[in-house]
């Protein structure tokens, strides 16, 4: 399965999955249809599925147009997003499994950013492969999503669920927020050498206008303060030892940063 990262709008990514053996494609969170159609045409592939993580317009804005070109495609989304995702036909719950080509994905219910948010984890099929996590706006490079509909407790549980995946798992998050997230992270975890090194690297990457996505679970566990809510340094910076309150205060501090 090849993953194509398609930049749209000011900082969004759409991800096109391509099964080269069967020449089939699926798309994750198509905020716009045109770059998806262009990539499909370049590949000569057939689009078979839309995988939506949540209902926000920058993730579902291209659904209807894609359905006009491919009316038989399956449109996936969370079961609690019923009525909010255009064309949704399949309503997924935590623990459900879907397939694309030769890859199988487990669905994670990860509320916090929205009440119905889900993520797709594609399992590796052989030792040389890594798992591929499409997590929408739940987990970002160096950060996490805003709490629009969910609670800090829900977001913490969701992040804990995702960080339990293997360290080598590639994280395909939907926004290029990494540099600013890491700059904030340094204000609450300034003695973290891994974080310092990552921030220096990301500055160089972004100076060349290159993407910082995908990240990995292992990298986020060592440098993302929202995955370190039990770490004494992070708790000292937020003046609480309660992990839920730590996340809540981190999120508030980030929004003021």
Secondary structure as UniProt FT lines:
FT   STRAND          2..8
FT   TURN            9..11
FT   STRAND          12..19
FT   TURN            20..23
FT   STRAND          24..28
FT   HELIX           34..43
FT   STRAND          46..51
FT   HELIX           57..60
FT   TURN            61..62
FT   HELIX           63..69
FT   TURN            71..72
FT   STRAND          74..78
FT   HELIX           79..81
FT   TURN            82..84
FT   TURN            86..87
FT   STRAND          90..92
FT   TURN            94..95
FT   STRAND          97..100
FT   TURN            101..102
FT   STRAND          103..109
FT   TURN            115..116
FT   STRAND          118..122
FT   TURN            127..128
FT   STRAND          132..136
FT   STRAND          139..140
FT   TURN            141..142
FT   STRAND          143..144
FT   HELIX           152..163
FT   TURN            167..168
FT   STRAND          170..173
FT   HELIX           178..188
FT   TURN            190..191
FT   HELIX           193..207
FT   TURN            208..209
FT   STRAND          215..216
FT   HELIX           217..223
FT   HELIX           225..227
FT   TURN            229..230
FT   HELIX           232..238
FT   HELIX           243..256
//
